[in-house]
Amino acid sequence: MADDDAPKTAYEIVLERLKKQDREEGVEERPLTDEQRAEIAGIRKVYEARLAEREILHRSSLRKTDDPGEREVLEEQYRRDRERLGSERDGKIEKIRARGS
């Protein structure tokens, strides 16, 4: 920010507090390398495609049934698949971030 006298937004205040907390806990702030950014972007694209594929398969399965019980099971499976894929993606990204520069 160019003007230090300007009032801070709630977002800026929270960010400052979190950064202060990280410093107190000894957490280092390391910028990502270009290679890490590229790897993360690649992982996001792969998982975006997997999620899209899963959604297509889910919709296809839903079209094949009118049974509310079966539809509920399909919805639960789809939700679990999305959570699993999101968790896998986040874990891989975190490993890349943790490698350091």
Protein Blocks (a to p, Z undefined) as FASTA:
>chain_A
ZZlmbccdfklmmmmmmmmmmmmnopacddddfklmmmmmmmmmmmmmmmmmmmmmmmmm
mmmpcbfklmmmmmmmmmmmmmmmmmmmmmmmmmmmmnoZZ
